[in-house]
Amino acid sequence: MAPPKIHKNFIHGEWVESVSGEAFENLNPANRQELVGLFPRSTAEDVNRAVESAREAQRSWRLFPAPKRGEILFRAARLLLERKETLAEQMTSEMGKVLDETRGDVQEAIDMTFYMAGEGRRQFGQTTPSELANKFAMTVRSPIGVCGLITPWNFPMAIPSWKIMPALICGNTVVIKPANDTPLSTYNLVSVLEEAGIPRGVVNLVTGYGRDVGVPITAHPDVRVVSFTGSTEVGREVSKACAPDFKHVCLEMGGKNAMIVLDDANLELAIEGAVWGAFGTTGQRCTATSRIAVHKDVYKQFTAILVERARALHVGNGLDRAVQMGPLINESQVQTVERYVEIGKNEGAKLLTGGQRLTGIAYDCGFFYAPTVFGDCDPKMRIAQEEIFGPVVSLIPVDSFDQALEVANGVVYGLSSAIYTRDVNKAFRAMRDLETGIVYVNAPTIGAETHLPFGGVKQTGNGHREAAVAALDFYSEWKSLYIDYSDRLQRAQIDNQ
Ligand code: NAD
């Protein structure tokens, strides 16, 4: 067997070991005996070096013309496209999701990189009339400084790209810390940026644990912007850590996304959407469908077919082309799912299929769990309220459209929702009344595209959005410019009355 690949941090344009010299293991969740690689177990000292490098590099990067920044991003996007298959295979090895999905993850990074490259020639401001004669007024976007980016493991290349690309195109520099379950895909993304010609210090990668690397990033006085995607629990900590020196903070956190299936829905389409929404990425998407409010008139039929489809899913190693659902990310995630399944049973929900860890020769070395469906759930049950982040879906029978809306909105989260109906009036009411940042009509709760804003309301987010032009609003500050060419003092609100 080939020796494990030893990876390094990327600081000030160089690949360097961590100051501690220690490393942590990146394991394949489909086979934990397979070591994907070793990554630096970094500490505050590495963070300090990376931030210092980013701070220094920002002085010239902010003056580098934005269209030229865009050209580097275009080159990076093309390299990602050329290497898509290899990058996807490596991602499946470290994260577990099936190849179709890791190809999608890499594609999302490609889309985001091309999109933000284009923003190099846009980043439009406004010109507007002044209230005074012979005076000109306009707005421009200004870079902010060093951005600390902290990412989860479920979209190991897409999510880093959502943060890195808009930060760079706006003229900021970055220090990124990927999740320790999936550092390889972020490492690959940073390598591609290096190859595309990103100047020294503009992008820095520091790997390690949340407390060792994430905390020092959020506490560093020279980090002006923090963008975090992860659990609501950690997001709250990040928010507090950034408060004392008023860092800009974007928080993208947990979800408990509902699908509504009305009695006039195309049932076959709704079932297909439910299977993809609930069991895609093994339910480990922030937008995963984890509750389905089904009208009582179609509940029995919907449930029977959904259970049959869930049972038929082929679970296994995501590199196997025939596999439809991969493993969970790690042992702790398996235990979380096991705990919630017990909670569901004790709460009186009806376990219709799944509910156990998969065992046998194909499964014993990985973190495999059966696709699980609970029926007859009360919307107040914990399995219908709390994020599980696994292949578990709770079916909630409802009497009416209004009750379905109430159920969908009756959680602390607000990321994504979906409704299946052929009634245009109800579809429009749902689009208006569902309290989520994303609403799908006749499509599952997953499937965001990079040119639309992404984010959630309530305890999912803190009011910012990723992707699209909305991301530029987070990574830049508006500057208002007034140019007086009257050659005399003109006082606003006074001289023109
Ligand atoms: P997590 O909160 O455990 O970790 C996220 C990142 O934060 C990791 O890199 C981790 O090392 C780091 N971290 C941990 N403690 C920290 C601290 N005190 N200070 C700074 N950084 C710290 O989340 P996870 O388990 O990696 O990901 C799963 C969660 O992410 C789920 O709740 C899911 O809903 C959420 N998620 C949300 C979105 C979204 O856009 N809303 C997208 C994907 C995942």
Boltz pocket constraint, residues with backbone or C-beta under 6 A from the ligand:
constraints:
  - pocket:
      binder: B
      contacts: [[A, 150], [A, 151], [A, 152], [A, 153], [A, 154], [A, 155], [A, 177], [A, 178], [A, 179], [A, 180], [A, 208], [A, 209], [A, 210], [A, 211], [A, 213], [A, 214], [A, 215], [A, 218], [A, 229], [A, 230], [A, 231], [A, 232], [A, 234], [A, 235], [A, 237], [A, 238], [A, 252], [A, 253], [A, 254], [A, 255], [A, 285], [A, 286], [A, 387], [A, 389], [A, 415], [A, 455], [A, 456], [A, 460]]
      max_distance: 6.0
